[in-house]
Amino acid sequence: MNAFSLEGQVALVTGANTGIGQAIAVAMAQAGAEVIAAGRRDCDETLALMGAQGRGMRLDFSDPMAARDVFAAERIDILVNNAGIIRRDDAVDFSESDWDDVMDVNLKSLFFTCQAFARAALPRGRGKIVNIASLLSFQGGIRVPSYTASKHGVAGLTKLMANEWAAKGLNVNAIAPGYIETNNTEALRADPARSQAILERIPAGRWGRAEDIGQTAVFLSAPASDYINGTVLNVDGGWLAR
Ligand SMILES: NC(=O)c1ccc[n+]([C@@H]2O[C@H](COP(=O)([O-])OP(=O)(O)OC[C@H]3O[C@@H](n4cnc5c(N)ncnc54)[C@H](OP(=O)(O)O)[C@@H]3O)[C@@H](O)[C@H]2O)c1
């Protein structure tokens, strides 16, 4: 057996049309999984990159319960909760809608999607969940209060679910990506002073690529990581070590 292979596994990746989600879907397909690329719109580019290993599904987490029936309908072995949004404003001005929108997609949807997955996977006694956390699961950040609250929540819920389900065969872990070149960080990269300051603090000396997260997600979904439970794995070029 190749402990790093996903051969024979069915994986569902949320927010798979772009960025980190796309890279995770493609890396999992390359590792042998059959991948369901879920998005609030069609994931055409991701499907083209995955070829015969992939298929699409519409999941829009503006309804946090959107995935309630997905896992009862077919066997899905691996769930990657990647969909996420960010809103920026001074804490003193931050609006209720910017709070609720981010918490609903990043935290409430993630929990209830995990719950729906677990209800189907627990009777089988096996399954893997990979949640996408953030450096802001550990740090405070600036001008992103709902994002920081949601990602601290993702780290906490990852541990809670691991505590409840590890002995029942489900691995629940998270990845905390560092600064990755995607739409999510476009505003930071468009600001030359901010972009330079970030780069200077990264021991690896470069921004992260979505593929860096894709390969880690494969590892946390494969048999090689069967004894890893409740971990939030930093993939940040050393940022948090500094
Ligand atoms: N880039 C980084 O440096 C970084 C660092 C730490 C953590 N992260 C996390 O990594 C994850 C992926 O982000 P990214 O960097 O790849 O950014 P991105 O390119 O903006 O991707 C975000 C994904 O989430 C989807 N999404 C947003 N709202 C949704 C909804 N209501 N229902 C379903 N899907 C929805 C987006 O779909 P649309 O394209 O339709 O909007 C997109 O597929 C997020 O959880 C983010 O917080 C990113």
The ligand as a Gaussian input file, in Angstrom:
#p B3LYP/6-31G(d) Opt

LIG

0 1
 N       -4.744000      33.196000       0.508000
 C       -4.274000      33.171000       1.727000
 O       -3.192000      33.715000       1.996000
 C       -5.010000      32.464000       2.817000
 C       -4.413000      32.405000       4.054000
 C       -5.038000      31.743000       5.097000
 C       -6.263000      31.140000       4.873000
 N       -6.855000      31.218000       3.650000
 C       -8.128000      30.533000       3.501000
 O       -8.091000      29.669000       2.392000
 C       -9.423000      29.463000       1.903000
 C       -9.426000      29.695000       0.402000
 O       -9.119000      31.041000       0.138000
 P       -8.305000      31.544000      -1.140000
 O       -7.108000      32.224000      -0.646000
 O       -8.176000      30.452000      -2.136000
 O       -9.292000      32.699000      -1.634000
 P      -10.316000      32.791000      -2.840000
 O       -9.560000      32.615000      -4.114000
 O      -11.077000      34.046000      -2.585000
 O      -11.251000      31.511000      -2.647000
 C      -12.325000      31.480000      -1.745000
 C      -13.281000      30.403000      -2.185000
 O      -14.422000      30.374000      -1.317000
 C      -15.576000      30.433000      -2.125000
 N      -16.740000      31.008000      -1.480000
 C      -16.894000      32.263000      -1.002000
 N      -18.134000      32.435000      -0.536000
 C      -18.791000      31.264000      -0.739000
 C      -20.108000      30.801000      -0.500000
 N      -21.059000      31.595000       0.029000
 N      -20.440000      29.524000      -0.840000
 C      -19.537000      28.712000      -1.390000
 N      -18.267000      29.093000      -1.670000
 C      -17.907000      30.348000      -1.333000
 C      -15.157000      31.285000      -3.299000
 O      -16.067000      31.198000      -4.366000
 P      -16.201000      32.451000      -5.407000
 O      -15.002000      32.371000      -6.304000
 O      -17.493000      32.166000      -6.093000
 O      -16.213000      33.705000      -4.594000
 C      -13.805000      30.654000      -3.591000
 O      -13.967000      29.431000      -4.257000
 C      -10.315000      30.411000       2.693000
 O      -10.940000      29.707000       3.746000
 C       -9.327000      31.425000       3.247000
 O       -9.781000      32.023000       4.422000
 C       -6.254000      31.861000       2.620000

